[in-house]
Amino acid sequence: QGERKGVNKYYPPDFDPAKHGSLNKYHHSHPLRERARKLSQGILVIRFEMPFNIWCDGCKNHIGMGVRYNAEKKKVGTYYTTPIYRFRMKCHLCVNYIEMQTDPAGCDYVIVSGARRKEERWDMEDNAQVLPTASEAKEKLETDAMYRLEHGAADRAVLQRAVPTLSSIREAQSAWKDDFALNSLLRRRFRVSPRGAAGAAAAPGRIPALPAAQEEKKTLREEEEEAAALQAKAGLSIPLVPEAEEDRRLAALLKYRSPDSYEARQRMKRTEISARSWFAPSGSARS
């Protein structure tokens, strides 16, 4: 029976459709009931959800985003053809009233009175973050050559302004870079190198001199760059280990030659057979 609740209505005996028109007019009520009690003033009571975190000016309490109120909605203006609505609601923790209204120009809400916003907004450009390219700008980059040229010049100018900062950051990171792999390799070098042995013999238990350590780090960094360049050139995805003396000795013993084809080997065999003598050597005949 639930599906007929919206259409089954009681019509009293004195109801006249020509005179009353509808049951709402007969009962002198509105379809929205109590929500439309101030409709003559242009105010409609709605359920309003707080769009961001605020602090109430009356009780100084924090009101979180998503808290819902019964708010009075009223049109206060237009932005071009978009209406601007104002919402008035009472704080649930005190007697203070909070008023907010829409901001179509900024696609946001603004507080008119009764509260202050918890500032959690930031400008990506002021924070040196990468801004997404708008669809209009992306389309102009693809179709407009002059705009693409101007955009490239602006990007280069931004890069030139950022180069000193990026260089200082890179230098600071490289100066303090001392990860586990680099530290282990440096310790291994000092264990086997003559300089490390001499330093250990001269001052056992002491850290090597700072210039020597910096020289070793520079050498290791150059070796890493050479290995990275070789990996990029050969298209290798495996890490390259330092060259050992045993590997060098084994590589010198190997001889590389291109394998001959089957036809070439058959021709070489026929040539050897044709160049061989028909008669056996005299020494082998006597024996």
C-alpha positions in Angstrom: 0.0 0.0 0.0 3.0 2.3 0.3 3.1 3.2 -3.4 -0.4 4.8 -3.1 0.3 7.1 -0.2 1.3 9.9 -2.5 -1.8 9.8 -4.6 -4.5 8.6 -2.2 -5.8 11.8 -0.5 -8.9 12.6 1.5 -11.2 15.1 -0.1 -13.8 16.5 2.4 -17.4 16.7 1.4 -17.3 20.5 1.1 -14.3 20.5 -1.2 -15.0 22.2 -4.5 -12.3 22.0 -7.2 -13.6 25.0 -9.1 -13.5 27.1 -5.9 -10.5 25.8 -4.0 -8.4 24.4 -6.8 -6.3 22.1 -4.6 -6.2 20.6 -1.2 -3.3 23.0 -0.1 -5.5 26.0 -0.8 -8.4 24.3 0.9 -6.3 23.8 4.0 -4.6 27.2 3.6 -1.2 25.5 3.6 1.9 25.3 1.4 3.4 22.1 -0.1 6.6 22.8 1.7 4.9 23.3 5.0 7.0 25.0 7.7 9.9 25.5 5.3 7.8 28.1 3.4 6.6 30.1 6.4 8.7 33.1 5.2 8.2 32.6 1.5 6.4 36.0 1.2 9.7 37.6 2.2 11.6 35.6 -0.4 13.1 33.2 2.3 13.0 29.4 2.0 14.3 27.2 4.8 16.7 24.6 3.5 19.2 22.1 4.8 22.6 23.7 4.5 26.0 21.9 4.9 29.0 23.8 6.0 31.4 24.0 3.0 34.6 24.5 5.0 35.9 24.7 8.6 35.0 27.9 10.5 35.2 29.5 13.9 32.1 30.9 15.4 32.4 34.6 16.5 29.9 34.1 19.3 31.3 31.1 21.3 34.7 30.9 19.6 34.2 27.2 19.0 35.3 25.3 15.9 32.6 24.2 13.4 33.8 21.5 11.1 33.1 21.1 7.4 30.0 19.0 6.8 28.0 20.1 9.8 24.4 20.7 8.7 22.0 23.4 9.7 18.5 24.6 9.0 19.3 27.8 7.1 17.2 30.6 5.6 18.0 30.9 1.9 17.4 34.2 0.2 18.4 35.7 -3.2 20.5 38.9 -2.7 21.8 39.5 -6.2 23.1 38.2 -9.5 26.5 37.6 -11.1 25.7 38.1 -14.8 22.9 35.6 -15.0 23.9 33.5 -12.0 21.9 34.2 -8.8 23.7 34.9 -5.6 22.1 33.3 -2.5 22.6 34.2 1.1 22.2 31.6 3.9 21.5 32.6 7.5 21.7 29.9 10.3 22.0 29.8 14.0 25.1 28.2 15.7 24.2 25.0 17.4 26.6 25.9 20.3 25.4 29.4 21.1 22.8 32.1 20.1 25.0 33.6 17.4 23.8 33.7 13.8 26.1 33.0 10.9 25.5 34.4 7.4 27.2 33.1 4.3 26.6 33.6 0.6 27.7 32.1 -2.7 30.5 33.5 -4.8 29.9 32.5 -8.4 32.9 34.5 -9.6 35.3 32.5 -7.4 33.2 29.2 -7.4 33.3 29.4 -3.6 31.4 30.5 -0.5 32.1 33.7 1.5 31.3 34.5 5.1 29.3 37.7 5.5 29.1 37.8 9.3 29.1 35.8 12.5 32.1 33.6 11.8 35.6 33.5 10.4 37.0 31.0 8.0 39.8 28.6 8.9 42.3 29.5 6.2 43.3 26.3 4.4 43.6 27.7 0.9 46.9 28.3 -0.8 48.1 29.6 -4.2 50.0 27.0 -6.1 51.9 29.6 -8.0 53.1 31.3 -4.8 54.2 28.0 -3.4 56.3 27.2 -6.5 54.1 24.3 -7.5 53.5 23.0 -11.0 50.3 24.5 -12.3 48.1 22.4 -14.6 47.6 23.7 -18.1 44.1 24.9 -18.7 42.2 23.4 -21.6 42.0 26.7 -23.5 45.7 27.3 -23.1 46.4 23.7 -24.2 44.3 24.2 -27.3 46.1 27.4 -28.1 49.4 25.7 -27.7 48.4 23.2 -30.3 46.9 25.6 -32.8 48.5 29.0 -32.3 52.2 29.2 -33.2 52.7 32.7 -31.8 51.2 31.8 -28.5 53.3 28.7 -28.4 56.4 30.8 -29.0 55.5 33.3 -26.3 54.6 30.5 -23.9 58.0 28.9 -24.5 59.8 32.2 -23.8 57.9 32.6 -20.6 58.8 29.0 -19.5 62.5 29.7 -20.3 62.4 32.9 -18.2 60.9 31.0 -15.3 63.6 28.3 -15.7 66.4 31.0 -15.6 65.0 32.5 -12.4 64.8 29.0 -10.8 68.3 27.9 -11.9 70.3 29.5 -9.0 67.9 28.0 -6.4 68.0 24.5 -8.0 71.8 24.7 -8.3 72.2 25.5 -4.6 69.8 22.7 -3.6 71.7 20.3 -5.8 75.1 21.3 -4.3 73.8 21.0 -0.8 72.4 17.6 -1.5 75.6 16.4 -3.1 77.7 17.7 -0.3 75.6 15.8 2.3 75.0 12.7 0.2 76.4 9.7 2.1 74.1 6.8 1.6 74.8 3.2 2.7 76.1 2.0 -0.7 78.6 4.9 -1.1 79.7 4.5 2.5 80.3 0.8 2.1 82.2 1.3 -1.1 84.4 4.0 0.4 85.2 1.7 3.4 86.1 -1.1 1.0 88.4 1.1 -0.9 90.2 2.2 2.2 90.6 -1.4 3.3 92.4 -2.4 0.1 94.1 0.7 -1.1 97.7 1.6 -0.1 96.5 5.0 1.1 94.0 3.4 3.3 96.5 0.9 4.6 99.1 3.7 5.3 96.5 5.8 7.0 95.4 2.9 9.1 99.0 2.1 10.1 99.8 5.7 10.9 96.7 6.4 12.9 94.7 3.3 13.8 91.1 3.9 14.7 91.0 7.4 13.2 88.9 8.7 10.3 90.9 9.5 7.2 91.7 13.1 6.3 88.9 15.1 4.9 90.6 16.0 1.6 91.3 12.4 0.9 87.7 11.4 1.7 86.5 14.2 -0.6 88.8 13.0 -3.4 87.5 9.4 -3.0 83.9 10.7 -3.1 84.7 12.6 -6.3 86.3 9.5 -7.9 83.3 7.4 -6.9 81.0 10.0 -8.3 82.9 10.0 -11.7 82.8 6.2 -11.8 79.0 6.3 -11.2 78.5 8.8 -14.0 80.6 6.7 -16.4 78.6 3.6 -15.5 75.4 5.4 -16.0 76.6 6.7 -19.4 77.6 3.2 -20.4 74.3 1.8 -19.3 72.4 4.4 -21.3 74.6 3.7 -24.4 74.3 -0.1 -24.3 70.6 0.0 -23.1 71.4 -2.1 -20.0 69.0 -2.3 -17.1 71.4 -4.2 -14.8 73.8 -2.4 -12.4 77.5 -2.4 -13.4 80.0 -3.5 -10.9 83.6 -2.2 -10.8 86.1 -4.0 -13.0 88.2 -6.6 -11.2 91.8 -7.8 -12.0 90.6 -11.4 -12.6 88.0 -10.2 -15.1 90.6 -8.3 -17.0 92.9 -11.3 -17.1 90.2 -13.6 -18.4 89.1 -11.2 -21.0 92.6 -10.9 -22.4 92.7 -14.7 -22.9 89.5 -14.8 -25.0 89.7 -14.6 -28.7 86.6 -13.5 -30.6 85.9 -14.3 -34.2 82.8 -14.4 -36.3 81.6 -18.0 -36.9 81.9 -19.2 -40.5 78.8 -20.5 -42.3 78.3 -24.2 -43.3 79.1 -23.5 -46.9 82.4 -21.7 -46.0 83.5 -24.6 -43.8 82.7 -27.1 -46.7 84.8 -25.1 -49.2 87.7 -24.9 -46.7 87.5 -28.7 -46.3 87.5 -29.4 -50.0 90.4 -27.1 -50.5 92.5 -28.9 -47.9 91.6 -32.3 -49.5 92.5 -31.2 -53.0 95.8 -29.8 -51.9 96.7 -33.0 -50.1 99.0 -35.5 -51.9 97.5 -38.6 -53.5 100.4 -40.9 -52.4 101.3 -41.7 -48.9 104.7 -40.5 -47.7 107.7 -42.8 -48.3 108.5 -43.2 -44.7 105.0 -44.5 -43.9 105.2 -47.0 -46.9 108.4 -48.6 -45.7 107.0 -49.1 -42.2 
